[in-house]
Each structure stands twice: as structure tokens, then as C-alpha cells.
Amino acid sequence: MMIALHKNARTTPAVRAEIAASSESAAVLAARHGVTEQTIYKWKRRDVFTDRSHSAHRLQTTLTPAQEAIAVELRRTLLLPLDDLLAVTREFLCPAVSRSVLDRCLRRHGVGNLNALKPQQPKPAHKAFKSYEPGFVHVDVKYLPQMPGESCRRYLFVAIERATRWVFVQIKRSKTASNARAFLKALHKACPIKITRLLTDNGKEFTDRLFASREREPSGQHEFDLLCQQLGIEHRLTRPRTPRTNGMVERFNGRIADVLNTHRFDSQEDLDSTLLRYVALYNHQLPQSALKSLTPLQAMKQWYTSHPHLFLRRPYDRPGCDI
């Protein structure tokens, strides 16, 4: 049993019980235990040898019990914040009440936390991404912090394959249509999977949807669209102002943001190499719960074993070797 003793206590409950049961004089007991004779008499008069509570027997409050009950009921019924409840209490119950007195009153009666009194709204259930065979790629662009010596910010083009969570990134100095086209060419060359569908937002680097016609339909003549047609890729667009539609790549961008926020970069080269190392680590070493604790490369190999027709070539963990 845990016993809380005063930090300056010279006796324990066992010593106090011994004092109470002793027939020796108070002077002898006081000299033996290093306490005063008044302490000896105190413990001889008591039947319980633990410390009593040091809480005040009478609370210093300007509110009567009836006024406290009204304030507590107002808090529960109207869900008033402390300052609003203070104004009501001063106006109709007790003009002299202070904010701290009212706060202590609410805490004593278990209504100090206003959020705990509000009805709890059920959290929306997390929706898992719809399952697809390999070939569906999400693409997005993320701003990078401007490093010393740079005249403008740069951009990270990110692509993530939905079924395997395999990621490909490139850093560009601007998010133009030509850079988006160059990124898609590099992605098509690097990805072992046949890319059949590609999802992007409505940025000008990907589409002319918001500027093509009154119906807000892409014209199909944007250079990114033309390259998709050339490569046999269906280019899909998210609805305007709905980034959650492209949530898979947004989640990975959150990982990139964590890397940027938890590292100090000495130069642009340091930033670039850190991001590329992280992507390599993510693809080859980090198991994903969505992939049943497989890494993206392991998941890709499993798909290749069961569905080789979905691939342009066999996926390798490292160039020139298969492990």
C-alpha cells in the first residue's frame, strides 16, 4: 500500500503507532525520535497514524451553494464559455464573483472542461482507397523551401502508383507544362509497370481544363494530354478545389513535409540528396501497412509474379540484380 508522507515528517505510521502504545514518558520518546513533546502527545491521542488532509475545511468562495448550483446548471444547459458565464453570474447572481472563483467552482463540480460537455460528433469513417490493378498513378507538385543562394523556389514533382505505393520524384525549377511533360517521360521510363491511368489536379502544367471552354472541359490539346495520348495513358482530373480526390499523393507529400520540417539543410544539394535518399528508402526499405507490411518493391514483385502482363519489364530492386 502506497503511503504519502509529508516531506519533512520525522516519523512513519509504524513509529507513530509505537509511540501511542509506549508507556514511556513523553520526554524520553521525544528525545529518542527527535521530535517535540507536543508531537508525542498528539500521536498518543490519535487512533489513526497517517497524515490528515491539508485541504481547507471551509472553501473561500463568494458564491453560496445555491448560486454555485445555478452556475453549474447554466454551464451544462447553455454550454457557456467561462467568460460568458462570468458575465451572466455577475449580472444576475453575484456581482463580486471573480473569474478564478467561478473557474474553481466549475472544476469542483466536474464541468470545467467545456468540450467534454458538448455532444460528441462521430468521426467520419476512413475510406480506404479503391483497389486497382497496377497501372494507376497519382501525380502532384509540391513546393520546396527556398535555400540560400536560390533566386526562386523549386518544385518537387511526385508520382505514386496506387496498387504498390511505388514512388517516383523529380525536382524542377518551375512547374510549367514542358517540365510536367518531361517528368511524365522520365516516369514512363523508370516505372516497370504499364501506366494505364494517371490522375492529376487542374494545374496549368497538367491541363487547360479551367481555361479551355465555358463547359470547363479539357481540350485534349494540352502538351501533357498529347503525351498521355502518345503513351496510351488515360489522363484523369480531380474535381476543382477537391485535393482529397488525389489523397494518396497528398499523404506522401505529408511525409515529404515531415522530412523537410525535421532536417536542417546546408545547401540545395543537401536538400536534393536527402529527398532522393528518402524516396529510395521508402521504395526499398519501409514496409507499408496498406501493403500488409511489404515494401513497395516487394509488392511490385508479387504483382509481377501473378500478373506479368501488367508490366513492361521485370522489376529489380537494384539495377543489374534481383534480390
Summary of the structure (lengths in Angstrom):
residues: 323
radius of gyration: 35.3
end to end distance: 58.1
largest distance: 107.4
contacts: 821
relative contact order: 0.08
helix: 45%
strand: 11%
